[in-house]
Amino acid sequence: QVQLVESGGGLVQPGGSLRLSCAAPERIFSIYDMGWYRQAPGKQRELVAVITSGGSTNYADSVKGRFTISRDNAKNTVYLQMSSLKPEDTAVYYCNAKIRIVGYWGQGTQVTVYS
């Protein structure tokens, strides 16, 4: 079993910023693609951003230009820097580690953007 430990969620006003962190075991981090997903109440879980083991990134259209995913291989941690947050970004954010068909999920961290 692989444990992904997320942190950094919270309450923020529109236009504000948050940074999410996800720590993964050293034995998998460097070879797994890492991603962030989110799930709002009553909606399906959706991809927010992904960064491959080689450092390539991909973003959902809804967050392009506002969110940045990065990874620190020395700390076995992936980050999601979120800026210009909107109420529609409110969701539980999940970290994901994936290689081929094998994937693992974190426990989720709540992000709430309120006026």
N, C-alpha and C positions, 0 to 999 in steps of 0.2 A: 504494500500500500504506500502511496506517495502522498505526503501531506503538503499542501500549499497554504501558506499563512498570509492572509491579506490584512492590510491596515490602511487607514487614511480616510475612510469615509466620514461623513458628518453632515451638518446643516450649513448651507451657504445661501446668500442672497443672489438673485440674478446678476450676472456680470462678474461674479466672483470666481475664485479658483480653488481647486483642491488637487492634491497629488495622492494617488493610490499606489501602494506598494504590495508586492507579492513575492515572498521568499519561497524558494523551492530547494529540494535537496541537491547537494552538490553533484551527486552521481548522475542526475538527469539534466541539470539545467543547461549545460553547454550544448547538448545535442537535441533538445526539444524546442519546437516552436512554442512560443508563449503568446497568450492572447488575453484580452479582456472582453467579456460579454456582459450584457445587462438584461434585466427583466423587470419591467414595470408591472404594476398590478393589472391583472386581466389581460396581459399581453404575453406573447411568446418571447423566449430568450433570444436575443439578437447579438450578432457580432458587433463589437465596437472598434477594436483594433487588434492587429496581430503583428508580431515581429518574429521572423524566422531565426533559426539558429545561426544563419549567416548574416543576420542584421537587416534583411529586407522588411519593409513595413507595408501594411495595407490598412485602410480606414473605411468605416462606414461613411457614406456621403454626408450623413447628418452631423458628423463630428469633424470632418475635414477642415483644417485651418484653425480649429479650436483645441483639439486634443493632440497630444504627442505621446507615443509609446516609445519606451527605451528599455535597454537591459544593461545591467552591470554584471558581467560574467564573473568578476572577482568577488562580488557579494552575493552571487546567485539570486539576484533580485530583478524583477521587471517592474517598471513604473508606468503609470498613466497620469500624465500631467494634463489636467482639465482646466481650461480657461474659458472666459466668456460663457459661463454656465447659464443654462436656460431652465425654466421649470420643467420642460419636457425631457430634460436629462435625469430627472428624478427616477431612481430605480435601485434595485440591488445589483451591485456590480460583482461579477465573478471572474476570478482568475482561472485560466485554463492552460494546461501543459499538454502538448500533443506531439506524438511521433507516429507516423503512418496511421494505423487504426487505433492506436492506444492513446487514451486521453484521461486526464485527471482534472478534478475541479476543486477549487477552494470553497470555503464555507459561505462566502459572500459578504459584502460590506455595503451598508445602506448609504446612498447619497441622496440628499433631499435639498432641492433648490426651491426656495420659498420667497414670496414677496412680502 
